[in-house]
Amino acid sequence: MAFDPTHSQNTRRRGSIRFFGKKTSQDHVRAGLAPLYPRLWRYALTTTGRRDWADDLAQATCERALAKADQFTPGTHLDRWLFALARSIWCNDLRSRRVRTGMGLIPVEEAGLQSHGLSAETNLFSTEVLSNVAALPEAQRLAVLLVYIEGYSYREAAGIMDVPVGTIMSRLATARAKLGHLQHGAGGDLE
Amino acid sequence: MTDQNIYTDEDLTAYLDAELPQDRMGAIAAALAADPALAVRLQALRLPMGALRSDFADVLRQAPALPVLKDAGRQRPALWRGLAAAVVLATTLGATAWALRPQPRDWMDFVAAYQALYVPATLADVAPTEAQATAQLAALSARLGLDLGAVRVDPTLRYRRGQVLGYDGALLVQLAFQAADGTPVAFCILQDARQAAQPPSVGVREGLQTVAWARDGYGFLLIGGIDAEAIIAAAQKIDAAL
């Protein structure tokens, strides 16, 4: 059989952890947080660009998830629910900071396109590939994370980011155009 | 010669990501074959996915452990307190939308959820002798009607045990391996005549790297860890050996 690892499984759904017996939604959420925490933290780091903010955002997302666990349906995808929750917390926090600093209300999407200065201050993005991804505007680097690293379909990523599918496609196209130069230094695994 | 301007970078990106309907995929493939300039544009959009995934996997390893969380309902940090109303609203809408979506699950989702519970210690004390391993695999081969004798083809994966499981009335065999660093890896075989042949595809489930394929009435899934290259390489060897 021809082996083609580039054939993507992106459109497949990934299950959240399923537990049996009569457990409350909060039990499901609580049990699911630890295994998902590294991915949630990476999402927060990609969003905020700073380790301390990522710690805060990931933790706040978990606490909010526990507080709102009755809104989570066991058997659905806890990872996506957490990412969408983190997205919402971050956007609302950003907006309120801007209000407090006198910059007035701005659309969430516009806030989402601001770069938050991912930089060499953290060596978390030390490789050439990561530093180039980190230099993308927030919305584009999150699209790259969700689709190419987390493996979500465009539709699933759009659900998490709460934008139309076409917006995800457009962000990925722009990101690919900006990152295209990386392929010259890479091996043969271009996709 | 096609007019390459009819295809945008978005179209080409969705083509690279296999996110277009079949007819659209075919039309772009034909245009690429006929139009070198379009092929150059496509080439410029390609990314070194292996390096990208491997670098992001390194970031994952730097993640801190889950911190001690405040109990739900207690006072929240001042930074977040003022946002509660907006978040409640957004979360309610979001959760409702998610809850209403259909969520099909397949056997691999169940395997992944089970595999997510494996830690290196799970298999630490399971070390069959060569004779025991051979006997286990022979018994499982007979049950499956599939020769698993050559399944231990990847020297980086140490065979630990085989288990007979079931999924929806079908026989499911799980072979547990450990990588050199202790990472649990499972090779699972579902015996199901309804299973349509599928070429190998790479994915992530429950945060675990997977390669899945199917042929001859068997579904195969290799799953474990976050090292995509290692899992892909092992899957290639196993697929070739079976």
Interface residues (C-beta under 8 A of the other chain):
Chain A: M1 A2 F3 D4 P5 T6 H7 S8 Q9 N10 R12 R13 R14 G15 S16 I17 R18 Q26 L33 A34 P35 L36 Y37 P38 R39 W41 R42 L45 D55 D56 Q59 A60 C62 E63 R64 L66 A67 K68 A69 Q71 F72 T73 G75 T76 H77 D79 R80 W81 A84 L85 S88 I89 N92 D93 S96 L124 F125 T127 V129 L130 V133 V144 L145 V147 Y148 I149 E150 G151 S153 Y154 G159 D162 G166 M169 S170 L172 A173 T174 R176 A177 L179 G180 L182 Q183 G185 A186 G187 D189 L190 E191
Chain B: T8 D9 E10 L12 T13 A14 L16 D17 A18 E19 Q43 A44 L45 R46 L47 P48 M49 G50 A51 L52 R53 D55 F56 D58 V59 L60 R61 Q62 A63 P64 A65 L66 P67 L69 K70 D71 A72 G73 R76 P77 L79 W80 G82 L83 A86 V87 V88 A90 T91 T92 G94 A95 T96 A97 W98 A99 R101 Q103 P104 R105 D106 M108 D109 F110 A112 A113 A116 P199 P200 S201 V202 G203 V204 R205 E206 G207 T210 V211 A212 W213 R215 I232 A235 Q236 D239
